[in-house]
Amino acid sequence: AVDNKLTSLPSGKPWPATLETIFLQGNAGLTALPSELAKLSSLKRCNIGAAGPADLIEKLQDISLEKPDGIFWDPEGKMIKPEDRPKPKKQDSRGKRSNSPGKARPGNSSARGSSPKRGASPGKRAASPGKSRPGK
């Protein structure tokens, strides 16, 4: 169905579960895709051009690239293989993504002043070598 001037695809009916390839690029009039395409678990090769919506494009990419021999072409026509996928960001032990800008972490300075360092008691400070504490 490449470059066939398609403007729509059948919607509301199941697509064959064994479908492995969809090539729809070059159909400028095709701007929407049926949501049923997201159920094509056998999909390996997918080029849908700029047809959307974005969440469906992302789902089709995920389905295609789950397979070791899967290939997905992005809306600009760039071929993506499973090994080309961006790696997900690592999460810390609390399940939150690291490298989150704009959020203060415990032990870091905040707008109200600095917090005590981990391991130090809030009310006590270690004496500097060579200096005596007042009153002793």
HELIX and SHEET records of a PDB file:
HELIX    1   1 SER A   35  LYS A   39  5                                   5    
HELIX    2   2 ALA A   54  LEU A   65  1                                  12    
HELIX    3   3 PRO A   82  ASP A   84  5                                   3    
SHEET    1   A 4 THR A  21  PHE A  23  0                                        
SHEET    2   A 4 ARG A  45  ASN A  47  1                                        
SHEET    3   A 4 ILE A  71  TRP A  73  1                                        
SHEET    4   A 4 MET A  79  ILE A  80 -1                                        
SHEET    1   B 2 SER A 109  SER A 110  0                                        
SHEET    2   B 2 GLY A 113  SER A 114 -1                                        
END                                                                             
